[in-house]
Amino acid sequence: MTFPLGLGPRLARPQVLGRHDLPAALRYCQDQGADGVMAGARIARALRSTSPFGEVWALRRTDARRTACQLAAGEIEALAWAGSNLMPVGADPTAAAAFARMARTRRARYASVVGAADAVGIIWEAVRDAWPEPRSLRPNQPCMAIAGPALIEPDPLVTVATPDRLDELTPACRAMFTEELGFPPPGPPASYRAHIADQLSRRDILARLEPRSGTVIFKAEFGATCGAWVQVQGVWTDPAWRGRGIAKAGMAAVVAEARRRGFAHVCLYANDFNLAALAVYRAVGFTQVSTWATVMF
């Protein structure tokens, strides 16, 4: 499986942004809508952190004139978040090729390259001779969004999961991860459990539990937020409950909760071969706004 290649005519050179320029990078991501949510969430976290855990690479507009010591969002032509994952945002073919050259010189290891399909494809084609064989290539992932209420009634039994539900949510999250990616969560089980506990403490997991057994029937997560946007991740329905409309009403409940929290837009991305999931999202009112791709290592 390969992606199209297009490297652009000029050799652009990204700059690594300092902490004082991160607010401009965050505003840039906010302006990019669904395509900027994941990178923007990480930039926001970097602004709150006292320890660096990633970099922002930015290409400045060639016609921009700097009038202040800090970078302005309008001066940024494209950027990429480079942490455990590499995420290009707003990158045309020239910018994507520049980020690929930057990635090669950094000699870093990334868990994935994810973002707009054209940019991810160009980056992967430019680095594939120097990087390890990926676990998976997913070149066509519809990125979908909804603004406004869902088209169907939300499930009232889908609620924000509380920390005391850690024992029930951990196996459900592990099952979703393994089913979606084809391998179990990496690292020690205790670390993954701690990750779920952190999500629960932040009220980022919504779930419906079977009242008698306490097992998870449906779950979804608020995986990333940026400005008026929230990205939903980790959507999963227990296989024994599929085909009953659980996911549709559950996703409607997720949209309703996002609106209660003040988010104007809800987005997500899915694999093109997951026809059942795509049908659920369309029934709820999501429409495709772009196409993403992921290279996973």
KABEL-V119151 format. One record per residue. N is the residue number from 1. RES is the residue in one letter. PSI is psi in whole degrees, 0 to 359 (* if undefined). D_FIRST is the distance of its C-alpha to the first C-alpha in Angstrom with 1 decimal. Layout:
BEGIN
n=(N N)
res=(RES RES)
psi=(PSI PSI)
d_first=(D_FIRST D_FIRST)
END
This chain:
BEGIN
n=(1 2 3 4 5 6 7 8 9 10 11 12 13 14 15 16 17 18 19 20 21 22 23 24 25 26 27 28 29 30 31 32 33 34 35 36 37 38 39 40 41 42 43 44 45 46 47 48 49 50 51 52 53 54 55 56 57 58 59 60 61 62 63 64 65 66 67 68 69 70 71 72 73 74 75 76 77 78 79 80 81 82 83 84 85 86 87 88 89 90 91 92 93 94 95 96 97 98 99 100 101 102 103 104 105 106 107 108 109 110 111 112 113 114 115 116 117 118 119 120 121 122 123 124 125 126 127 128 129 130 131 132 133 134 135 136 137 138 139 140 141 142 143 144 145 146 147 148 149 150 151 152 153 154 155 156 157 158 159 160 161 162 163 164 165 166 167 168 169 170 171 172 173 174 175 176 177 178 179 180 181 182 183 184 185 186 187 188 189 190 191 192 193 194 195 196 197 198 199 200 201 202 203 204 205 206 207 208 209 210 211 212 213 214 215 216 217 218 219 220 221 222 223 224 225 226 227 228 229 230 231 232 233 234 235 236 237 238 239 240 241 242 243 244 245 246 247 248 249 250 251 252 253 254 255 256 257 258 259 260 261 262 263 264 265 266 267 268 269 270 271 272 273 274 275 276 277 278 279 280 281 282 283 284 285 286 287 288 289 290 291 292 293 294 295 296 297)
res=(M T F P L G L G P R L A R P Q V L G R H D L P A A L R Y C Q D Q G A D G V M A G A R I A R A L R S T S P F G E V W A L R R T D A R R T A C Q L A A G E I E A L A W A G S N L M P V G A D P T A A A A F A R M A R T R R A R Y A S V V G A A D A V G I I W E A V R D A W P E P R S L R P N Q P C M A I A G P A L I E P D P L V T V A T P D R L D E L T P A C R A M F T E E L G F P P P G P P A S Y R A H I A D Q L S R R D I L A R L E P R S G T V I F K A E F G A T C G A W V Q V Q G V W T D P A W R G R G I A K A G M A A V V A E A R R R G F A H V C L Y A N D F N L A A L A V Y R A V G F T Q V S T W A T V M F)
psi=(129 166 160 150 134 108 352 163 334 155 88 153 112 155 147 119 141 170 324 343 357 326 323 321 320 317 322 314 320 326 346 2 221 326 344 0 310 313 319 322 322 324 319 320 321 324 330 343 150 351 125 138 13 177 155 123 133 144 126 148 137 339 7 143 119 124 358 167 336 148 142 149 324 346 346 125 321 158 169 136 128 97 235 337 156 122 101 144 127 25 119 179 321 316 319 318 323 319 326 316 321 317 321 319 332 335 38 163 130 145 332 162 123 141 202 135 317 316 316 319 318 317 313 317 329 340 354 333 342 350 161 165 130 154 324 144 124 90 351 91 105 128 121 154 159 138 119 181 160 158 349 166 135 152 116 346 353 116 170 123 142 158 334 356 18 318 325 322 327 309 327 318 321 319 318 313 312 319 319 316 344 5 155 165 131 160 177 143 326 327 319 320 320 324 316 319 322 318 319 321 332 4 38 357 130 143 156 127 144 124 329 312 336 2 154 124 318 145 155 158 145 98 332 143 147 108 235 5 144 136 128 135 169 33 130 139 136 128 328 344 4 154 10 8 6 315 321 308 327 316 327 322 323 315 318 319 321 318 323 329 0 7 130 336 138 131 168 168 149 165 141 336 351 74 325 316 317 322 322 311 320 321 327 333 5 142 153 131 342 179 129 171 155 133 117 136 *)
d_first=(0.0 3.8 7.1 10.3 12.8 16.5 18.9 22.2 25.5 27.4 27.1 27.9 29.0 28.6 31.6 31.7 33.9 37.0 38.2 40.5 37.7 35.7 37.6 36.4 32.8 33.4 35.0 32.1 29.6 32.2 32.1 28.3 28.6 25.8 23.4 26.0 27.1 25.1 25.8 29.3 30.1 29.4 31.5 34.2 34.2 34.4 37.4 39.1 38.4 40.6 38.0 35.0 31.6 29.3 29.3 29.0 27.9 29.2 29.4 32.8 33.5 35.0 37.9 38.8 42.2 42.8 46.1 46.0 45.1 42.2 39.0 38.9 35.9 36.4 35.9 32.3 29.7 26.7 26.3 24.0 25.1 24.3 25.5 23.8 20.9 20.0 20.4 20.7 23.1 24.1 22.0 21.7 19.6 22.5 23.0 19.3 19.6 22.9 21.7 19.0 21.9 24.0 21.6 21.6 25.4 25.8 24.1 23.6 21.4 19.8 18.8 16.2 15.5 16.1 17.5 17.1 13.6 14.4 16.0 13.5 10.8 13.5 14.6 11.5 11.0 14.8 15.1 12.2 14.7 17.3 15.8 15.2 12.1 11.2 12.2 9.7 7.2 8.8 8.3 11.2 14.3 17.6 20.3 23.5 27.2 30.7 34.0 37.0 37.8 35.7 36.3 37.5 39.9 38.8 39.4 42.5 41.7 38.6 40.1 39.4 39.1 41.8 41.7 43.7 40.7 38.7 39.0 37.7 34.8 33.4 32.3 30.9 28.9 27.6 26.7 24.8 22.9 22.0 21.1 18.9 17.0 17.4 19.8 23.3 24.5 24.7 28.1 31.6 32.2 35.2 33.0 30.9 34.1 35.6 32.6 33.3 37.0 36.4 34.6 37.5 40.0 38.4 38.5 34.8 34.1 35.3 35.8 37.7 39.3 40.9 44.6 45.9 43.3 41.9 38.3 35.6 34.8 32.7 31.6 29.9 30.1 30.9 28.2 28.8 31.5 32.1 35.1 35.4 31.9 30.8 27.3 27.3 25.1 25.3 26.2 27.0 29.4 30.9 29.5 33.1 33.7 30.7 31.5 34.8 34.0 34.1 30.9 32.0 35.4 34.1 31.8 34.8 36.7 34.2 34.4 38.2 38.4 36.3 38.7 41.6 40.3 40.4 36.7 36.4 32.7 30.4 26.7 23.6 19.9 18.1 14.9 14.5 14.6 17.8 20.0 23.2 22.9 22.2 25.2 27.3 26.6 27.4 30.5 31.7 31.3 28.0 26.4 23.1 23.8 20.5 16.7 15.4 12.2 12.3 11.0 13.3 14.9)
END
